[in-house]
Amino acid sequence: MEIIYFIIASFLVVIVPGPTVSLIIANSLKFGIRAGILNVVGTQLGLIFLIILLALGFKAISPFLEDVIKIVRIIGAFYLMILGYLSFTTKNFSKNSHSIKKFDKKFILQGLIVILSNPKAFLFLGAFIPQFIDITQKIENQIIFFGILFMIVGAIFDGMYAIVFGKFREIIINKYIKILNKLGGSLLFFVGFWLLIY
C-alpha cells in the first residue's frame, strides 16, 4: 500500500506546473516535441544526481544543504529569466526547429539546470521520501527505489507535456508565432523571478 500512496503523491507533485514543466512547455512550443523530450532527459539526469546524493548520506550534507540550495536556486532563476527574455524578444521560431540534433546538449543542459534549481525537487526528495522509509531495512536501497518510482512518474507526465504542446505548436505555428514566443518567454521569465524571490 505504501508504494501506491507514494505513486499517488508523486503524481500530485508532478502535475502541478513548476519551473521544469514551464521549460518543457516553452521549448516544445518553440522548437517542437524533440526539444521538450530532451528537457525531460535533462530533468531525469538531475533527479538521478539528487537521489544518489540523498542515498549517500542526507544527514552528512544536511548542515550545508540550505546554502547549496540557495546558491543553485539563484543561478537557475537567472538562467530561466535570460531564457525567457531571449524567447520574448525573438520574432520568429528557429529556422532549425525541425532539425534539432538527436542528443542536443543544449536542451538536456537546460533541463538539468532547472531541476537542480527547483526547490520542489529538493523538498520532495529530502522531506517526503524518508516518510516511506522502513528503518529496519537498508535505507539507501529504499531511497533509490522510491526515487526511481518518482522519476518514472515524472518522465511519463513531463513527456506528455512535451508531446501535447509539441503537437499543439505544429497546428498553430503559422498563425501565432509571435504570441507563442512572448507567452513562452513570459512564462520562463516569471518562473525564474519566482525562484529568485522564493
C-alpha positions as CSV (number, residue, x, y, z in Angstrom):
1,M,0.0,0.0,0.0
2,E,2.9,2.4,0.7
3,I,4.0,2.1,-2.8
4,I,0.6,3.1,-4.1
5,Y,0.4,6.1,-1.8
6,F,3.9,7.1,-2.9
7,I,2.9,6.9,-6.6
8,I,-0.2,8.9,-6.0
9,A,1.8,11.6,-4.1
10,S,4.4,11.6,-6.8
11,F,1.6,12.1,-9.4
12,L,0.2,15.1,-7.5
13,V,3.6,16.7,-7.2
14,V,4.4,16.2,-10.9
15,I,1.2,17.5,-12.4
16,V,1.5,20.8,-10.5
17,P,3.1,23.2,-13.1
18,G,6.5,24.3,-11.9
19,P,9.8,25.5,-13.4
20,T,10.6,22.2,-15.2
21,V,7.1,22.0,-16.7
22,S,7.3,25.6,-17.8
23,L,10.6,25.0,-19.6
24,I,9.3,21.8,-21.3
25,I,6.2,23.6,-22.5
26,A,8.1,26.7,-23.7
27,N,10.6,24.7,-25.7
28,S,8.0,22.3,-27.0
29,L,6.1,25.2,-28.4
30,K,9.1,26.9,-29.8
31,F,11.2,24.0,-31.1
32,G,8.9,21.0,-31.2
33,I,8.4,17.7,-29.3
34,R,12.1,16.6,-29.5
35,A,13.3,19.7,-27.6
36,G,10.7,19.1,-24.9
37,I,11.7,15.4,-24.6
38,L,15.4,16.4,-24.3
39,N,14.4,18.7,-21.5
40,V,12.8,15.7,-19.8
41,V,16.0,13.8,-20.2
42,G,17.9,16.6,-18.5
43,T,15.5,16.7,-15.6
44,Q,15.8,13.0,-15.2
45,L,19.6,13.3,-15.0
46,G,19.2,15.9,-12.4
47,L,16.9,13.7,-10.4
48,I,19.4,10.8,-10.6
49,F,22.0,13.2,-9.1
50,L,19.7,14.3,-6.3
51,I,18.6,10.7,-5.4
52,I,22.2,9.5,-5.3
53,L,23.1,12.5,-3.1
54,L,20.3,11.7,-0.7
55,A,21.1,7.9,-0.7
56,L,24.8,8.5,0.1
57,G,24.1,10.4,3.2
58,F,21.5,13.1,3.7
59,K,22.5,13.6,7.3
60,A,26.1,14.2,6.3
61,I,25.3,17.0,3.9
62,S,22.3,18.5,5.7
63,P,24.3,21.2,7.5
64,F,25.3,22.7,4.2
65,L,22.2,21.9,2.2
66,E,20.4,25.2,2.8
67,D,23.3,27.2,1.4
68,V,23.7,24.9,-1.6
69,I,20.0,25.1,-2.4
70,K,20.1,28.9,-2.1
71,I,23.1,29.3,-4.5
72,V,21.8,26.8,-7.1
73,R,18.3,28.3,-7.0
74,I,19.7,31.8,-7.7
75,I,21.8,30.6,-10.6
76,G,18.8,28.7,-12.0
77,A,16.5,31.7,-11.5
78,F,18.7,34.0,-13.6
79,Y,19.2,31.3,-16.2
80,L,15.4,31.0,-16.6
81,M,14.9,34.7,-16.8
82,I,17.6,35.0,-19.5
83,L,15.9,32.2,-21.5
84,G,12.6,33.9,-21.1
85,Y,13.9,37.3,-22.2
86,L,15.6,35.7,-25.3
87,S,12.3,33.9,-26.2
88,F,10.2,37.0,-25.6
89,T,12.4,39.1,-27.9
90,T,12.6,36.5,-30.7
91,K,10.5,37.5,-33.7
92,N,10.3,34.1,-35.3
93,F,10.8,30.5,-34.4
94,S,14.2,29.0,-35.1
95,K,14.7,28.0,-38.7
96,N,16.4,24.9,-37.4
97,S,13.4,23.9,-35.3
98,H,12.7,20.8,-37.3
99,S,16.4,19.7,-37.4
100,I,17.4,19.6,-33.8
101,K,20.1,17.0,-33.2
102,K,19.1,13.8,-31.6
103,F,21.1,14.5,-28.5
104,D,21.3,18.3,-28.5
105,K,23.2,19.0,-25.3
106,K,21.6,22.5,-25.0
107,F,18.2,21.2,-24.2
108,I,19.4,18.5,-21.9
109,L,21.5,21.0,-20.0
110,Q,18.6,23.3,-19.7
111,G,16.5,20.6,-18.1
112,L,19.4,19.6,-15.8
113,I,20.0,23.2,-14.6
114,V,16.3,23.9,-14.0
115,I,15.6,20.7,-12.0
116,L,18.7,21.3,-9.8
117,S,17.5,24.9,-9.1
118,N,13.9,23.8,-8.3
119,P,13.2,23.9,-4.5
120,K,10.3,21.5,-5.0
121,A,12.7,18.7,-6.1
122,F,14.9,19.2,-3.0
123,L,12.0,19.4,-0.7
124,F,10.2,16.5,-2.1
125,L,13.1,14.1,-2.2
126,G,14.6,15.3,1.1
127,A,11.4,15.5,3.2
128,F,8.9,13.2,1.6
129,I,10.8,10.1,0.7
130,P,12.1,9.5,4.2
131,Q,8.4,9.2,5.4
132,F,8.1,5.9,3.4
133,I,11.4,4.5,4.7
134,D,11.4,1.4,6.9
135,I,14.3,1.9,9.3
136,T,14.6,-1.9,9.8
137,Q,15.6,-2.2,6.1
138,K,18.6,-0.8,4.3
139,I,17.8,2.9,3.9
140,E,20.0,3.6,0.8
141,N,18.3,0.9,-1.3
142,Q,14.8,2.2,-0.3
143,I,15.7,5.8,-1.2
144,I,16.9,4.7,-4.6
145,F,13.8,2.6,-5.1
146,F,11.4,5.4,-4.2
147,G,13.5,7.8,-6.2
148,I,13.3,5.7,-9.3
149,L,9.5,5.4,-8.9
150,F,9.3,9.2,-8.7
151,M,11.5,9.5,-11.8
152,I,9.2,7.2,-13.8
153,V,6.1,9.1,-12.8
154,G,7.8,12.4,-13.7
155,A,9.2,11.2,-17.0
156,I,5.7,10.0,-18.1
157,F,3.8,13.2,-17.3
158,D,6.6,15.6,-18.4
159,G,6.9,13.6,-21.6
160,M,3.1,14.0,-22.1
161,Y,3.5,17.8,-21.7
162,A,6.2,17.8,-24.4
163,I,4.1,15.7,-26.8
164,V,0.9,17.6,-26.3
165,F,2.4,21.1,-26.6
166,G,4.7,20.0,-29.4
167,K,1.7,18.8,-31.4
168,F,-0.2,22.0,-30.5
169,R,2.7,24.0,-31.9
170,E,2.5,22.3,-35.2
171,I,-1.1,23.1,-35.5
172,I,-0.9,26.9,-34.8
173,I,2.7,27.8,-35.6
174,N,1.9,29.7,-38.8
175,K,-0.7,31.9,-37.1
176,Y,0.6,32.6,-33.6
177,I,4.4,32.6,-33.8
178,K,4.9,36.0,-32.1
179,I,2.2,35.2,-29.4
180,L,3.8,31.9,-28.6
181,N,7.3,33.4,-28.3
182,K,6.0,36.1,-26.0
183,L,3.9,33.7,-24.0
184,G,6.7,31.1,-23.5
185,G,9.2,33.9,-22.8
186,S,7.0,35.5,-20.2
187,L,6.3,32.1,-18.6
188,L,10.0,31.3,-18.2
189,F,10.9,34.8,-17.0
190,F,8.2,34.9,-14.3
191,V,9.0,31.4,-13.1
192,G,12.7,32.5,-12.9
193,F,11.6,35.6,-10.9
194,W,9.5,33.5,-8.6
195,L,12.5,31.2,-7.9
196,L,14.6,34.2,-7.2
197,I,12.3,35.7,-4.5
198,Y,11.0,32.3,-3.2
